[in-house]
Amino acid sequence: MTILFLIGCSERTTDYAIKCVKDVLFEKGLVSNVAQINIPSDRTCMHIDTLFTMIDQNDIVCFKPIVFDGVSSNIKVFRKCC
């Protein structure tokens, strides 16, 4: 089973903090993938829940202009090795 963990990177969450969380999650075998969502500084996108909404256990919808069109945002995906 592949488990994905989404974490937002914005004004209060740094790249370093995400790296530390990612390393612990992988080390403990809790997730297979971590997606770092780099959130734009725009106030309308202040939190990750303004970009993604979980609609059931396996499905998430996203705000298309930010995620798919890449307007002021990007996503880094880290995968657990071996």
PDB file of N, CA, C and O in Angstrom:
ATOM      1  N   MET A   1       0.836  -1.181   0.000  1.00  0.00           N
ATOM      2  CA  MET A   1       0.000   0.000   0.000  1.00  0.00           C
ATOM      3  C   MET A   1       0.877   1.239   0.000  1.00  0.00           C
ATOM      4  O   MET A   1       1.813   1.354   0.791  1.00  0.00           O
ATOM      5  N   THR A   2       0.562   2.170  -0.902  1.00  0.00           N
ATOM      6  CA  THR A   2       1.296   3.422  -0.981  1.00  0.00           C
ATOM      7  C   THR A   2       0.537   4.485  -0.204  1.00  0.00           C
ATOM      8  O   THR A   2      -0.651   4.715  -0.431  1.00  0.00           O
ATOM      9  N   ILE A   3       1.240   5.125   0.711  1.00  0.00           N
ATOM     10  CA  ILE A   3       0.632   6.193   1.497  1.00  0.00           C
ATOM     11  C   ILE A   3       1.344   7.497   1.160  1.00  0.00           C
ATOM     12  O   ILE A   3       2.573   7.570   1.159  1.00  0.00           O
ATOM     13  N   LEU A   4       0.554   8.519   0.877  1.00  0.00           N
ATOM     14  CA  LEU A   4       1.085   9.837   0.546  1.00  0.00           C
ATOM     15  C   LEU A   4       0.760  10.798   1.682  1.00  0.00           C
ATOM     16  O   LEU A   4      -0.368  10.838   2.172  1.00  0.00           O
ATOM     17  N   PHE A   5       1.756  11.566   2.093  1.00  0.00           N
ATOM     18  CA  PHE A   5       1.597  12.567   3.141  1.00  0.00           C
ATOM     19  C   PHE A   5       1.812  13.934   2.498  1.00  0.00           C
ATOM     20  O   PHE A   5       2.883  14.196   1.951  1.00  0.00           O
ATOM     21  N   LEU A   6       0.809  14.804   2.558  1.00  0.00           N
ATOM     22  CA  LEU A   6       0.922  16.163   2.027  1.00  0.00           C
ATOM     23  C   LEU A   6       1.302  17.109   3.153  1.00  0.00           C
ATOM     24  O   LEU A   6       0.735  17.050   4.244  1.00  0.00           O
ATOM     25  N   ILE A   7       2.272  17.988   2.877  1.00  0.00           N
ATOM     26  CA  ILE A   7       2.640  18.992   3.870  1.00  0.00           C
ATOM     27  C   ILE A   7       2.903  20.309   3.145  1.00  0.00           C
ATOM     28  O   ILE A   7       3.611  20.351   2.139  1.00  0.00           O
ATOM     29  N   GLY A   8       2.321  21.378   3.674  1.00  0.00           N
ATOM     30  CA  GLY A   8       2.459  22.686   3.047  1.00  0.00           C
ATOM     31  C   GLY A   8       3.711  23.409   3.515  1.00  0.00           C
ATOM     32  O   GLY A   8       4.066  23.366   4.692  1.00  0.00           O
ATOM     33  N   CYS A   9       4.371  24.072   2.580  1.00  0.00           N
ATOM     34  CA  CYS A   9       5.541  24.891   2.890  1.00  0.00           C
ATOM     35  C   CYS A   9       5.160  26.341   2.598  1.00  0.00           C
ATOM     36  O   CYS A   9       4.934  26.723   1.450  1.00  0.00           O
ATOM     37  N   SER A  10       5.095  27.135   3.663  1.00  0.00           N
ATOM     38  CA  SER A  10       4.696  28.534   3.497  1.00  0.00           C
ATOM     39  C   SER A  10       5.520  29.390   4.443  1.00  0.00           C
ATOM     40  O   SER A  10       6.671  29.064   4.732  1.00  0.00           O
ATOM     41  N   GLU A  11       4.952  30.462   4.920  1.00  0.00           N
ATOM     42  CA  GLU A  11       5.692  31.386   5.773  1.00  0.00           C
ATOM     43  C   GLU A  11       6.098  30.777   7.115  1.00  0.00           C
ATOM     44  O   GLU A  11       7.143  31.135   7.659  1.00  0.00           O
ATOM     45  N   ARG A  12       5.289  29.862   7.657  1.00  0.00           N
ATOM     46  CA  ARG A  12       5.571  29.310   8.979  1.00  0.00           C
ATOM     47  C   ARG A  12       6.207  27.925   8.956  1.00  0.00           C
ATOM     48  O   ARG A  12       6.681  27.453   9.990  1.00  0.00           O
ATOM     49  N   THR A  13       6.228  27.269   7.811  1.00  0.00           N
ATOM     50  CA  THR A  13       6.822  25.933   7.710  1.00  0.00           C
ATOM     51  C   THR A  13       7.954  25.988   6.703  1.00  0.00           C
ATOM     52  O   THR A  13       7.730  26.316   5.537  1.00  0.00           O
ATOM     53  N   THR A  14       9.158  25.674   7.133  1.00  0.00           N
ATOM     54  CA  THR A  14      10.336  25.813   6.283  1.00  0.00           C
ATOM     55  C   THR A  14      10.686  24.507   5.571  1.00  0.00           C
ATOM     56  O   THR A  14      10.187  23.438   5.923  1.00  0.00           O
ATOM     57  N   ASP A  15      11.551  24.616   4.565  1.00  0.00           N
ATOM     58  CA  ASP A  15      12.067  23.434   3.874  1.00  0.00           C
ATOM     59  C   ASP A  15      12.750  22.491   4.868  1.00  0.00           C
ATOM     60  O   ASP A  15      12.594  21.272   4.796  1.00  0.00           O
ATOM     61  N   TYR A  16      13.506  23.076   5.791  1.00  0.00           N
ATOM     62  CA  TYR A  16      14.230  22.257   6.770  1.00  0.00           C
ATOM     63  C   TYR A  16      13.270  21.476   7.672  1.00  0.00           C
ATOM     64  O   TYR A  16      13.495  20.298   7.947  1.00  0.00           O
ATOM     65  N   ALA A  17      12.212  22.126   8.126  1.00  0.00           N
ATOM     66  CA  ALA A  17      11.225  21.440   8.970  1.00  0.00           C
ATOM     67  C   ALA A  17      10.587  20.277   8.212  1.00  0.00           C
ATOM     68  O   ALA A  17      10.395  19.196   8.768  1.00  0.00           O
ATOM     69  N   ILE A  18      10.263  20.504   6.953  1.00  0.00           N
ATOM     70  CA  ILE A  18       9.673  19.437   6.139  1.00  0.00           C
ATOM     71  C   ILE A  18      10.665  18.294   5.950  1.00  0.00           C
ATOM     72  O   ILE A  18      10.278  17.126   5.997  1.00  0.00           O
ATOM     73  N   LYS A  19      11.927  18.615   5.737  1.00  0.00           N
ATOM     74  CA  LYS A  19      12.949  17.567   5.603  1.00  0.00           C
ATOM     75  C   LYS A  19      13.010  16.719   6.867  1.00  0.00           C
ATOM     76  O   LYS A  19      13.089  15.493   6.791  1.00  0.00           O
ATOM     77  N   CYS A  20      12.972  17.364   8.021  1.00  0.00           N
ATOM     78  CA  CYS A  20      13.033  16.626   9.295  1.00  0.00           C
ATOM     79  C   CYS A  20      11.818  15.714   9.466  1.00  0.00           C
ATOM     80  O   CYS A  20      11.959  14.556   9.861  1.00  0.00           O
ATOM     81  N   VAL A  21      10.634  16.230   9.171  1.00  0.00           N
ATOM     82  CA  VAL A  21       9.407  15.424   9.286  1.00  0.00           C
ATOM     83  C   VAL A  21       9.472  14.262   8.293  1.00  0.00           C
ATOM     84  O   VAL A  21       9.167  13.125   8.651  1.00  0.00           O
ATOM     85  N   LYS A  22       9.863  14.539   7.068  1.00  0.00           N
ATOM     86  CA  LYS A  22       9.974  13.518   6.026  1.00  0.00           C
ATOM     87  C   LYS A  22      10.916  12.409   6.460  1.00  0.00           C
ATOM     88  O   LYS A  22      10.589  11.230   6.324  1.00  0.00           O
ATOM     89  N   ASP A  23      12.077  12.771   6.978  1.00  0.00           N
ATOM     90  CA  ASP A  23      13.063  11.776   7.402  1.00  0.00           C
ATOM     91  C   ASP A  23      12.510  10.862   8.497  1.00  0.00           C
ATOM     92  O   ASP A  23      12.721   9.650   8.451  1.00  0.00           O
ATOM     93  N   VAL A  24      11.814  11.421   9.469  1.00  0.00           N
ATOM     94  CA  VAL A  24      11.230  10.627  10.557  1.00  0.00           C
ATOM     95  C   VAL A  24      10.128   9.707  10.023  1.00  0.00           C
ATOM     96  O   VAL A  24      10.069   8.532  10.386  1.00  0.00           O
ATOM     97  N   LEU A  25       9.259  10.240   9.166  1.00  0.00           N
ATOM     98  CA  LEU A  25       8.181   9.423   8.603  1.00  0.00           C
ATOM     99  C   LEU A  25       8.730   8.240   7.806  1.00  0.00           C
ATOM    100  O   LEU A  25       8.216   7.126   7.910  1.00  0.00           O
ATOM    101  N   PHE A  26       9.766   8.480   7.015  1.00  0.00           N
ATOM    102  CA  PHE A  26      10.378   7.400   6.239  1.00  0.00           C
ATOM    103  C   PHE A  26      11.098   6.406   7.147  1.00  0.00           C
ATOM    104  O   PHE A  26      10.979   5.194   6.970  1.00  0.00           O
ATOM    105  N   GLU A  27      11.844   6.928   8.117  1.00  0.00           N
ATOM    106  CA  GLU A  27      12.600   6.068   9.039  1.00  0.00           C
ATOM    107  C   GLU A  27      11.679   5.116   9.805  1.00  0.00           C
ATOM    108  O   GLU A  27      12.018   3.952  10.017  1.00  0.00           O
ATOM    109  N   LYS A  28      10.529   5.613  10.211  1.00  0.00           N
ATOM    110  CA  LYS A  28       9.584   4.790  10.975  1.00  0.00           C
ATOM    111  C   LYS A  28       8.672   3.960  10.079  1.00  0.00           C
ATOM    112  O   LYS A  28       7.856   3.185  10.579  1.00  0.00           O
ATOM    113  N   GLY A  29       8.798   4.111   8.774  1.00  0.00           N
ATOM    114  CA  GLY A  29       7.990   3.352   7.836  1.00  0.00           C
ATOM    115  C   GLY A  29       6.515   3.725   7.840  1.00  0.00           C
ATOM    116  O   GLY A  29       5.663   2.891   7.532  1.00  0.00           O
ATOM    117  N   LEU A  30       6.206   4.970   8.187  1.00  0.00           N
ATOM    118  CA  LEU A  30       4.812   5.394   8.295  1.00  0.00           C
ATOM    119  C   LEU A  30       4.189   5.779   6.957  1.00  0.00           C
ATOM    120  O   LEU A  30       2.978   5.648   6.779  1.00  0.00           O
ATOM    121  N   VAL A  31       5.003   6.253   6.016  1.00  0.00           N
ATOM    122  CA  VAL A  31       4.501   6.651   4.701  1.00  0.00           C
ATOM    123  C   VAL A  31       5.485   6.209   3.621  1.00  0.00           C
ATOM    124  O   VAL A  31       6.649   5.918   3.896  1.00  0.00           O
ATOM    125  N   SER A  32       4.991   6.165   2.392  1.00  0.00           N
ATOM    126  CA  SER A  32       5.830   5.807   1.253  1.00  0.00           C
ATOM    127  C   SER A  32       6.279   7.042   0.466  1.00  0.00           C
ATOM    128  O   SER A  32       7.334   7.046  -0.168  1.00  0.00           O
ATOM    129  N   ASN A  33       5.456   8.082   0.523  1.00  0.00           N
ATOM    130  CA  ASN A  33       5.723   9.305  -0.238  1.00  0.00           C
ATOM    131  C   ASN A  33       5.350  10.529   0.592  1.00  0.00           C
ATOM    132  O   ASN A  33       4.394  10.509   1.367  1.00  0.00           O
ATOM    133  N   VAL A  34       6.129  11.594   0.411  1.00  0.00           N
ATOM    134  CA  VAL A  34       5.806  12.881   1.030  1.00  0.00           C
ATOM    135  C   VAL A  34       5.775  13.909  -0.091  1.00  0.00           C
ATOM    136  O   VAL A  34       6.717  14.015  -0.876  1.00  0.00           O
ATOM    137  N   ALA A  35       4.682  14.665  -0.159  1.00  0.00           N
ATOM    138  CA  ALA A  35       4.566  15.733  -1.148  1.00  0.00           C
ATOM    139  C   ALA A  35       4.639  17.066  -0.430  1.00  0.00           C
ATOM    140  O   ALA A  35       3.800  17.380   0.415  1.00  0.00           O
ATOM    141  N   GLN A  36       5.654  17.849  -0.778  1.00  0.00           N
ATOM    142  CA  GLN A  36       5.821  19.194  -0.227  1.00  0.00           C
ATOM    143  C   GLN A  36       5.125  20.166  -1.172  1.00  0.00           C
ATOM    144  O   GLN A  36       5.529  20.328  -2.324  1.00  0.00           O
ATOM    145  N   ILE A  37       4.081  20.807  -0.674  1.00  0.00           N
ATOM    146  CA  ILE A  37       3.324  21.766  -1.463  1.00  0.00           C
ATOM    147  C   ILE A  37       3.829  23.161  -1.118  1.00  0.00           C
ATOM    148  O   ILE A  37       3.590  23.655  -0.016  1.00  0.00           O
ATOM    149  N   ASN A  38       4.522  23.793  -2.051  1.00  0.00           N
ATOM    150  CA  ASN A  38       5.035  25.139  -1.822  1.00  0.00           C
ATOM    151  C   ASN A  38       3.904  26.127  -2.090  1.00  0.00           C
ATOM    152  O   ASN A  38       3.501  26.349  -3.232  1.00  0.00           O
ATOM    153  N   ILE A  39       3.407  26.711  -1.008  1.00  0.00           N
ATOM    154  CA  ILE A  39       2.224  27.573  -1.056  1.00  0.00           C
ATOM    155  C   ILE A  39       2.657  29.021  -1.310  1.00  0.00           C
ATOM    156  O   ILE A  39       3.559  29.529  -0.644  1.00  0.00           O
ATOM    157  N   PRO A  40       2.009  29.682  -2.276  1.00  0.00           N
ATOM    158  CA  PRO A  40       2.355  31.077  -2.550  1.00  0.00           C
ATOM    159  C   PRO A  40       2.088  31.992  -1.351  1.00  0.00           C
ATOM    160  O   PRO A  40       1.311  31.648  -0.460  1.00  0.00           O
ATOM    161  N   SER A  41       2.725  33.134  -1.338  1.00  0.00           N
ATOM    162  CA  SER A  41       2.574  34.100  -0.247  1.00  0.00           C
ATOM    163  C   SER A  41       1.226  34.808  -0.260  1.00  0.00           C
ATOM    164  O   SER A  41       0.908  35.541   0.676  1.00  0.00           O
ATOM    165  N   ASP A  42       0.447  34.604  -1.283  1.00  0.00           N
ATOM    166  CA  ASP A  42      -0.865  35.242  -1.409  1.00  0.00           C
ATOM    167  C   ASP A  42      -1.785  34.815  -0.262  1.00  0.00           C
ATOM    168  O   ASP A  42      -1.870  33.629   0.059  1.00  0.00           O
ATOM    169  N   ARG A  43      -2.460  35.761   0.342  1.00  0.00           N
ATOM    170  CA  ARG A  43      -3.320  35.483   1.501  1.00  0.00           C
ATOM    171  C   ARG A  43      -4.448  34.498   1.190  1.00  0.00           C
ATOM    172  O   ARG A  43      -4.922  33.812   2.096  1.00  0.00           O
ATOM    173  N   THR A  44      -4.882  34.412  -0.049  1.00  0.00           N
ATOM    174  CA  THR A  44      -5.956  33.483  -0.415  1.00  0.00           C
ATOM    175  C   THR A  44      -5.508  32.030  -0.344  1.00  0.00           C
ATOM    176  O   THR A  44      -6.342  31.125  -0.378  1.00  0.00           O
ATOM    177  N   CYS A  45      -4.207  31.796  -0.246  1.00  0.00           N
ATOM    178  CA  CYS A  45      -3.664  30.434  -0.198  1.00  0.00           C
ATOM    179  C   CYS A  45      -2.865  30.214   1.077  1.00  0.00           C
ATOM    180  O   CYS A  45      -1.822  29.561   1.054  1.00  0.00           O
ATOM    181  N   MET A  46      -3.342  30.746   2.171  1.00  0.00           N
ATOM    182  CA  MET A  46      -2.567  30.754   3.409  1.00  0.00           C
ATOM    183  C   MET A  46      -2.306  29.359   3.973  1.00  0.00           C
ATOM    184  O   MET A  46      -1.257  29.130   4.575  1.00  0.00           O
ATOM    185  N   HIS A  47      -3.243  28.417   3.790  1.00  0.00           N
ATOM    186  CA  HIS A  47      -3.112  27.085   4.366  1.00  0.00           C
ATOM    187  C   HIS A  47      -3.312  26.030   3.293  1.00  0.00           C
ATOM    188  O   HIS A  47      -3.942  26.285   2.267  1.00  0.00           O
ATOM    189  N   ILE A  48      -2.776  24.851   3.536  1.00  0.00           N
ATOM    190  CA  ILE A  48      -2.888  23.769   2.562  1.00  0.00           C
ATOM    191  C   ILE A  48      -4.344  23.381   2.310  1.00  0.00           C
ATOM    192  O   ILE A  48      -4.682  22.918   1.221  1.00  0.00           O
ATOM    193  N   ASP A  49      -5.205  23.567   3.307  1.00  0.00           N
ATOM    194  CA  ASP A  49      -6.608  23.199   3.103  1.00  0.00           C
ATOM    195  C   ASP A  49      -7.351  24.182   2.200  1.00  0.00           C
ATOM    196  O   ASP A  49      -8.505  23.938   1.848  1.00  0.00           O
ATOM    197  N   THR A  50      -6.706  25.295   1.816  1.00  0.00           N
ATOM    198  CA  THR A  50      -7.303  26.165   0.802  1.00  0.00           C
ATOM    199  C   THR A  50      -6.951  25.682  -0.597  1.00  0.00           C
ATOM    200  O   THR A  50      -7.529  26.151  -1.577  1.00  0.00           O
ATOM    201  N   LEU A  51      -6.007  24.749  -0.702  1.00  0.00           N
ATOM    202  CA  LEU A  51      -5.592  24.198  -1.991  1.00  0.00           C
ATOM    203  C   LEU A  51      -6.090  22.773  -2.212  1.00  0.00           C
ATOM    204  O   LEU A  51      -6.351  22.380  -3.349  1.00  0.00           O
ATOM    205  N   PHE A  52      -6.224  22.003  -1.146  1.00  0.00           N
ATOM    206  CA  PHE A  52      -6.626  20.597  -1.238  1.00  0.00           C
ATOM    207  C   PHE A  52      -7.777  20.315  -0.280  1.00  0.00           C
ATOM    208  O   PHE A  52      -7.804  20.826   0.839  1.00  0.00           O
ATOM    209  N   THR A  53      -8.727  19.500  -0.728  1.00  0.00           N
ATOM    210  CA  THR A  53      -9.825  19.060   0.125  1.00  0.00           C
ATOM    211  C   THR A  53      -9.996  17.565  -0.059  1.00  0.00           C
ATOM    212  O   THR A  53     -10.168  17.091  -1.182  1.00  0.00           O
ATOM    213  N   MET A  54      -9.949  16.823   1.029  1.00  0.00           N
ATOM    214  CA  MET A  54     -10.151  15.380   0.974  1.00  0.00           C
ATOM    215  C   MET A  54     -11.653  15.120   0.896  1.00  0.00           C
ATOM    216  O   MET A  54     -12.405  15.529   1.781  1.00  0.00           O
ATOM    217  N   ILE A  55     -12.091  14.434  -0.171  1.00  0.00           N
ATOM    218  CA  ILE A  55     -13.522  14.200  -0.354  1.00  0.00           C
ATOM    219  C   ILE A  55     -13.946  12.792   0.047  1.00  0.00           C
ATOM    220  O   ILE A  55     -15.135  12.537   0.240  1.00  0.00           O
ATOM    221  N   ASP A  56     -13.014  11.899   0.170  1.00  0.00           N
ATOM    222  CA  ASP A  56     -13.247  10.579   0.759  1.00  0.00           C
ATOM    223  C   ASP A  56     -11.892   9.978   1.094  1.00  0.00           C
ATOM    224  O   ASP A  56     -10.868  10.648   0.958  1.00  0.00           O
ATOM    225  N   GLN A  57     -11.873   8.748   1.523  1.00  0.00           N
ATOM    226  CA  GLN A  57     -10.638   8.138   2.025  1.00  0.00           C
ATOM    227  C   GLN A  57      -9.517   8.086   0.989  1.00  0.00           C
ATOM    228  O   GLN A  57      -8.341   8.116   1.354  1.00  0.00           O
ATOM    229  N   ASN A  58      -9.859   8.011  -0.279  1.00  0.00           N
ATOM    230  CA  ASN A  58      -8.842   7.856  -1.326  1.00  0.00           C
ATOM    231  C   ASN A  58      -8.771   8.997  -2.335  1.00  0.00           C
ATOM    232  O   ASN A  58      -7.953   8.950  -3.253  1.00  0.00           O
ATOM    233  N   ASP A  59      -9.601  10.011  -2.186  1.00  0.00           N
ATOM    234  CA  ASP A  59      -9.656  11.059  -3.199  1.00  0.00           C
ATOM    235  C   ASP A  59      -9.518  12.455  -2.602  1.00  0.00           C
ATOM    236  O   ASP A  59     -10.063  12.769  -1.543  1.00  0.00           O
ATOM    237  N   ILE A  60      -8.765  13.277  -3.330  1.00  0.00           N
ATOM    238  CA  ILE A  60      -8.533  14.669  -2.936  1.00  0.00           C
ATOM    239  C   ILE A  60      -8.800  15.544  -4.152  1.00  0.00           C
ATOM    240  O   ILE A  60      -8.409  15.193  -5.265  1.00  0.00           O
ATOM    241  N   VAL A  61      -9.453  16.663  -3.953  1.00  0.00           N
ATOM    242  CA  VAL A  61      -9.608  17.640  -5.031  1.00  0.00           C
ATOM    243  C   VAL A  61      -8.685  18.815  -4.730  1.00  0.00           C
ATOM    244  O   VAL A  61      -8.372  19.095  -3.573  1.00  0.00           O
ATOM    245  N   CYS A  62      -8.256  19.495  -5.785  1.00  0.00           N
ATOM    246  CA  CYS A  62      -7.329  20.600  -5.588  1.00  0.00           C
ATOM    247  C   CYS A  62      -7.792  21.834  -6.354  1.00  0.00           C
ATOM    248  O   CYS A  62      -8.618  21.758  -7.263  1.00  0.00           O
ATOM    249  N   PHE A  63      -7.237  22.953  -5.961  1.00  0.00           N
ATOM    250  CA  PHE A  63      -7.507  24.235  -6.604  1.00  0.00           C
ATOM    251  C   PHE A  63      -6.644  24.317  -7.855  1.00  0.00           C
ATOM    252  O   PHE A  63      -5.438  24.551  -7.765  1.00  0.00           O
ATOM    253  N   LYS A  64      -7.252  24.128  -9.013  1.00  0.00           N
ATOM    254  CA  LYS A  64      -6.540  23.977 -10.281  1.00  0.00           C
ATOM    255  C   LYS A  64      -5.545  25.093 -10.616  1.00  0.00           C
ATOM    256  O   LYS A  64      -4.420  24.773 -11.001  1.00  0.00           O
ATOM    257  N   PRO A  65      -5.885  26.383 -10.495  1.00  0.00           N
ATOM    258  CA  PRO A  65      -4.918  27.409 -10.903  1.00  0.00           C
ATOM    259  C   PRO A  65      -3.578  27.326 -10.167  1.00  0.00           C
ATOM    260  O   PRO A  65      -2.534  27.632 -10.743  1.00  0.00           O
ATOM    261  N   ILE A  66      -3.604  26.924  -8.930  1.00  0.00           N
ATOM    262  CA  ILE A  66      -2.363  26.855  -8.161  1.00  0.00           C
ATOM    263  C   ILE A  66      -1.620  25.556  -8.433  1.00  0.00           C
ATOM    264  O   ILE A  66      -0.410  25.568  -8.659  1.00  0.00           O
ATOM    265  N   VAL A  67      -2.328  24.446  -8.414  1.00  0.00           N
ATOM    266  CA  VAL A  67      -1.680  23.146  -8.479  1.00  0.00           C
ATOM    267  C   VAL A  67      -1.340  22.724  -9.911  1.00  0.00           C
ATOM    268  O   VAL A  67      -0.181  22.434 -10.204  1.00  0.00           O
ATOM    269  N   PHE A  68      -2.323  22.688 -10.795  1.00  0.00           N
ATOM    270  CA  PHE A  68      -2.070  22.202 -12.143  1.00  0.00           C
ATOM    271  C   PHE A  68      -1.459  23.257 -13.055  1.00  0.00           C
ATOM    272  O   PHE A  68      -0.594  22.941 -13.872  1.00  0.00           O
ATOM    273  N   ASP A  69      -1.891  24.491 -12.927  1.00  0.00           N
ATOM    274  CA  ASP A  69      -1.365  25.547 -13.782  1.00  0.00           C
ATOM    275  C   ASP A  69      -0.063  26.130 -13.230  1.00  0.00           C
ATOM    276  O   ASP A  69       0.627  26.873 -13.928  1.00  0.00           O
ATOM    277  N   GLY A  70       0.274  25.799 -11.991  1.00  0.00           N
ATOM    278  CA  GLY A  70       1.526  26.227 -11.397  1.00  0.00           C
ATOM    279  C   GLY A  70       1.627  27.710 -11.093  1.00  0.00           C
ATOM    280  O   GLY A  70       2.730  28.254 -11.052  1.00  0.00           O
ATOM    281  N   VAL A  71       0.513  28.367 -10.880  1.00  0.00           N
ATOM    282  CA  VAL A  71       0.529  29.797 -10.584  1.00  0.00           C
ATOM    283  C   VAL A  71       1.148  30.013  -9.203  1.00  0.00           C
ATOM    284  O   VAL A  71       0.506  29.746  -8.187  1.00  0.00           O
ATOM    285  N   SER A  72       2.374  30.487  -9.162  1.00  0.00           N
ATOM    286  CA  SER A  72       3.084  30.824  -7.921  1.00  0.00           C
ATOM    287  C   SER A  72       3.282  29.640  -6.972  1.00  0.00           C
ATOM    288  O   SER A  72       3.475  29.849  -5.774  1.00  0.00           O
ATOM    289  N   SER A  73       3.240  28.432  -7.465  1.00  0.00           N
ATOM    290  CA  SER A  73       3.361  27.279  -6.577  1.00  0.00           C
ATOM    291  C   SER A  73       4.049  26.138  -7.311  1.00  0.00           C
ATOM    292  O   SER A  73       4.091  26.108  -8.541  1.00  0.00           O
ATOM    293  N   ASN A  74       4.577  25.218  -6.554  1.00  0.00           N
ATOM    294  CA  ASN A  74       5.077  23.974  -7.125  1.00  0.00           C
ATOM    295  C   ASN A  74       5.036  22.897  -6.063  1.00  0.00           C
ATOM    296  O   ASN A  74       4.865  23.173  -4.876  1.00  0.00           O
ATOM    297  N   ILE A  75       5.194  21.687  -6.508  1.00  0.00           N
ATOM    298  CA  ILE A  75       5.104  20.522  -5.613  1.00  0.00           C
ATOM    299  C   ILE A  75       6.362  19.692  -5.777  1.00  0.00           C
ATOM    300  O   ILE A  75       6.782  19.404  -6.897  1.00  0.00           O
ATOM    301  N   LYS A  76       6.970  19.302  -4.646  1.00  0.00           N
ATOM    302  CA  LYS A  76       8.115  18.388  -4.645  1.00  0.00           C
ATOM    303  C   LYS A  76       7.643  17.090  -4.027  1.00  0.00           C
ATOM    304  O   LYS A  76       7.060  17.097  -2.942  1.00  0.00           O
ATOM    305  N   VAL A  77       7.884  15.977  -4.699  1.00  0.00           N
ATOM    306  CA  VAL A  77       7.492  14.679  -4.168  1.00  0.00           C
ATOM    307  C   VAL A  77       8.747  13.900  -3.798  1.00  0.00           C
ATOM    308  O   VAL A  77       9.668  13.766  -4.604  1.00  0.00           O
ATOM    309  N   PHE A  78       8.772  13.388  -2.570  1.00  0.00           N
ATOM    310  CA  PHE A  78       9.878  12.576  -2.072  1.00  0.00           C
ATOM    311  C   PHE A  78       9.375  11.157  -1.913  1.00  0.00           C
ATOM    312  O   PHE A  78       8.298  10.940  -1.359  1.00  0.00           O
ATOM    313  N   ARG A  79      10.137  10.189  -2.391  1.00  0.00           N
ATOM    314  CA  ARG A  79       9.748   8.791  -2.279  1.00  0.00           C
ATOM    315  C   ARG A  79      10.751   8.053  -1.410  1.00  0.00           C
ATOM    316  O   ARG A  79      11.959   8.278  -1.492  1.00  0.00           O
ATOM    317  N   LYS A  80      10.221   7.164  -0.576  1.00  0.00           N
ATOM    318  CA  LYS A  80      11.086   6.359   0.293  1.00  0.00           C
ATOM    319  C   LYS A  80      11.851   5.367  -0.576  1.00  0.00           C
ATOM    320  O   LYS A  80      11.268   4.679  -1.414  1.00  0.00           O
ATOM    321  N   CYS A  81      13.135   5.304  -0.371  1.00  0.00           N
ATOM    322  CA  CYS A  81      13.973   4.360  -1.120  1.00  0.00           C
ATOM    323  C   CYS A  81      13.998   3.013  -0.386  1.00  0.00           C
ATOM    324  O   CYS A  81      14.057   2.947   0.841  1.00  0.00           O
ATOM    325  N   CYS A  82      13.952   1.988  -1.156  1.00  0.00           N
ATOM    326  CA  CYS A  82      14.068   0.603  -0.652  1.00  0.00           C
ATOM    327  C   CYS A  82      13.141   0.367   0.493  1.00  0.00           C
ATOM    328  O   CYS A  82      13.104  -0.736   1.039  1.00  0.00           O
TER     329      CYS A  82
END
